[in-house]
Each structure stands twice: as structure tokens, then as C-alpha cells.
Amino acid sequence: MDNNQHYEQELDLSQLIRILLNRWYLIVVAVVVIGGLATIFAATRDDYYEASRTYAIQIEAGEGSTITDAVRLVNTYISFSTSEIVMDRLVDTLNQHPDAEITYNAQMLRRMISVRESGAQSIAITITVTSGNPEEAALIANELFNSIDELIRTEMQNLQDIDSWGNAKVPGIPSGPNRPLYVVVGILLGGMVGVLGVFLIEFFDKTIKSTTDIENKLNLRVLGIIPDYEMEEEVPE
């Protein structure tokens, strides 16, 4: 066996545990540092609120329409909900609203708005607005529905009318961020980094620690070892 060959012998569970226990302080340091950074990151994130409003596509009897036909239209309504014509109407409405505190534009609103199907094979669509201000989130969600409904009734007669399932309410508690999750992820990541660091140090450590190291490095069998005894010093008479 080449003396420069890397040590590749598989370690059993007891050896792995021993390696980790010998350098436990490195794992603790990694957990404290990375967990602390995650805690600071979580504490500095601003709260945000989500307000939602759901509307359903009307299916009128006698038109030959089915639920399946309506489901096929859902993607069209989702795209229409954030289309340029709707956003322009919403921007004009919000900027003229007495409760508006800032000047809005379409790009800003699109970052705050999420429109999705309420469920599989559903004809209902949910508008969700995310904002750092709970009143603003509810205001935008309601005004967006009003803009969509008004345009469908006045300019988009080829689209089915929609019905709202109640107004968006002002959220009472923040929807996020999930600070405990950030901290837990930071602690777990710190533990993983610490364990990986211990194994890397062990891998690159070429010092001889046991008879097994001697056999692997020198390709020789160990016939015996001399134990290390602490001898008591003889007191002169």
C-alpha cells in the first residue's frame, strides 16, 4: 500500500460519535453563530399582512354552459385580473381614494397582488394583497374586485359576470414573516455546518492517533503497544 494513500477505511458508528464528541465545541460555535445570524435576520424583517377577496364566475342557466366550460375560463379571468386595463383602472381609483397615503403605479401593485384559483376544478378565484399596512391590503383587494367587476359589466360583455363572496376584511394579525421558522432553520443549518466542519478537519488530519492509523499508513501489523502509565515519584528518605 502506498504510504501517501489517503485514509479511506470506513468508520463505524462508535468512531463517528467519538470524532464528534472530541470536537463538540466546533458544532456549538457553528450553531450559536449561524443561529444567531438567523435570529437577527428574523428580528429585522418587517411584518406583512394579507387581505383576500374571492369572486365566482356566474353560470347562467339556458346558455349551454357547464361547470367544465367555466373551469376552462378560470385562467382567462386570472390573467384579466392583473391585465393592463384593470391595473390602469385600479391605479386611477386608488390615487383618487381619500384613504390613499401614497401614489400607486401598476408595477408596484402587481408586486403586491396575487390571483389564483380557489381550488382544483373550481370556478372561484381569490385575490390576495400583501402589504405592510393591513388597511391598505384590504383597500386594494376590494378596489381590485370593484375594478374587475366594473370593466366586465361595461366594457367586457363577452366575459361572464362575477359575484363576490364578501368584502376583504382588514387583517388583525400579521401573516408573516415566520420568525420561529427562520430561527429553527438557522440552528439546524449551524448544526450541519458544524458536523461537516468536524469531519473535514478529521479527514485532513494526518497525525497518528491509534494502532489502526499505523497499520494503514505503514502497511505493518502492530504486534503490541506500550501503555502510558503515570509513575509515582519516589520520595527520597
Phi, psi and omega in degrees: 000136180292134181294337182269002181292140181293151179284115186237013182290137180291140181262138177278174187299319181296323178292320178298316180296319180297319178298316181294319181292328180294331181235040181301329183296330178293321178294318179298316180298316180297319179296316181295315183292306183290321175297322177294318177296320178295322178294318178296317179300315181295321182291334182269355178283137178282147175293147172226155184237150179236130175239137185233148172221133184249137173230155182240147177280129179284137175242110183271138180290147176091357181264358181078008180276148177235171177300322180298319178298321181292321179299323179294339180273350186303314180299325177296316180292324178297315179295319181296328184296335178239023180288169183297319182295321178290316180297320178297318178295319180295318179300314180298318181295313183293318182292341177262357183284137182294337181270356181289131182256346180226172175265125184263157170220166186297320182296319179297317183292321180298329178289337183266342189255137172232130179236128184213162174290138185288340179184167181299136179056039182250150174260010179259144181233135182250128174262125178237129180243130180250129182206157174284350179245117183297322179294322179294319180300314180292319180299313182294319180298317180291318181290330176294315177300316180300321179294316179298312182298317181295318180293320179297321183283332187253326187236344184240058184295344178284350178262148177292148175293162181235154177239139179269147176258052179094158180283156173289132181262152178292120181294138182272335181231154180295148175273344181183180003281164179275082185297316178302325179294319177302316182294315180298315179299320179297318179295315179297318179296321177298319177297318179295317179296319180297315179296317178298320179297319179298315181292324177294318178297318180295321182294320183270357177277112184259009179288152181274123183242342185209171177295331178297321178298319180297314181297321181287321185279324185255355181056041180232149177271137178274121181273333181185165179228152178260116181293151180265105179256144172266112182274138177285136179288135178283130179272121180297142179285000000 
